[in-house]
Amino acid sequence: MTQELIAMSSKELSRYDIIKDLIAGKINGAEAARQINLSVRQIRRLKRKVNNSGAQGLIHGSRGRAGNRKIPDETIEKAKDFLKKKYADFKPAFAAEKLEENYGIKLSKEKIRQIMIAEKLWQPKPRKKNKEHRYWRPRKEACGELEQFDGSYHDWLEGRAPVCCLLAAIDDGKGEITKASFTTDEDVVPVFSFWQDYVSQHGKPLEIYLDKHSTYKVNARRLLDDSSALTQFERAMRDLNIAVIHAHSPQAKGRIERLFGTLQDRLIKELRLANISTIDEANEFLEKVFIPKFNAKFAVVPRSKNNLHRVLNKVEKENLEQIFSFQDTRIVNNDFTISYESRWYQLDEIQPATICRKDKVKIEKRLDGKIFISLRNKYLNFKELEKRPEKIKMKVKFLTKAEPAWKPPIDHPWRKPFIFSPQYARQLKVEPINV
């Protein structure tokens, strides 16, 4: 004769002993209710179950049954298959989003996490112990009050194209990507192109928060205390009346740093799924697909509804190409030539402003490579020379708008010899001239 085994928890065993004492008359119902922490009515119900079914009457009736909300095994197997084939290197939350978006498999990120851990696709990280205390700076109140900006070099296209740099700006108050663009590097030309498009599209933010990269800050020790030493970027932002703040640590501009961490996980995989292999395609995907979807998911509501971006005025719009250009000064040589970047330029004789030798002129190199030379806010006429000019003695003293048309007559005082008084002639020891 086989004996049936009943699996009971320690809580149920404890209750069974108390109910047995109640049935045996060792304690009354009130004492049993106090020990089990139940009402007398519930004790009567448990006593009746034990009398009818024995110890098994105390076991919950749903034990061993599948729950009403249990996920079908077929769905779990489908999720496992897709995770292994397409999303093996995804993080659980992102993988859960893609399963629902592409295949209609709706599982919580925690369930996906459990599946990925069981299938050894994801390894949980230990909780970081940060011993250094940092003050959490609250977000700015309004959109356009502060833009955090930086560039990130990474293998964004996973070998399908050369390693490139992603320039991105995120609004501190709203937490949305205001602009992002793939470029070859973080040099002045890509940064100027980025911000020229930015201010044309959104307007001018009040402040820009960035690091101390050489594009944004003069780092030479001898110039650190010179407030007049500006990079081309700082000069352009000064012309637009945009304040530039340099962070002393990556943690200070943590919002843009965390953004790049998220993009290096999500954006790379999105580009892979979209089969994108060129920078131009990646920029189009960023603008039309990824950024709107990202902002819809992660942007927050700012505390203030005001938009502090300032619209470009008429003068700024007309001079935008001039503002975002390389600017430097040069000295006009004795032969009215100018040297810039190993090239020589000859100033024309007819000019909109009077030019003298040794004058300081401003050189502007636009983003398209064109050269402009100006003096006192007037652009000069010039031509590029094929080679360095030979040194010659120039009779011309200065350049002006036109050649002088008036000549003094023969009897003009300018054409007469100097006439000295007798007293002054004696001092100079010259013969006086009688006229």
Secondary structure, DSSP 8 states (H G I E B T S, - for coil): ---------HHHHHHHHHHHHHHHTSS-HHHHHHHHT--HHHHHHHHHHHHHHGGGGGS-TTTTS--TT---HHHHHHHHHHHHHT-TTS-HHHHHHHHHHHH-----HHHHHHHHHHTTS----------S--------SSBTSEEEEEEEEE-TTTTSS--EEEEEEEETTT--EEEEEEES-SSHHHHHHHHHHHHHHT-B-SEEEE---TTTS---GGGTT-TT---HHHHHHHHTT-EEEE-SSGGGGHHHHHHHHHHHHHHHHHHHHTT--SHHHHHHHIIIIIHHHHHHHH----S---B--B---HHHHHTHHHHTSEEEEEE--TTSEEEETTEEEEE-SB-SS-EETT-EEEEEE-TTS-EEEEETTEE--EEEESS----------EEBSS-------TTSGGGS-----HHHHHHHT------
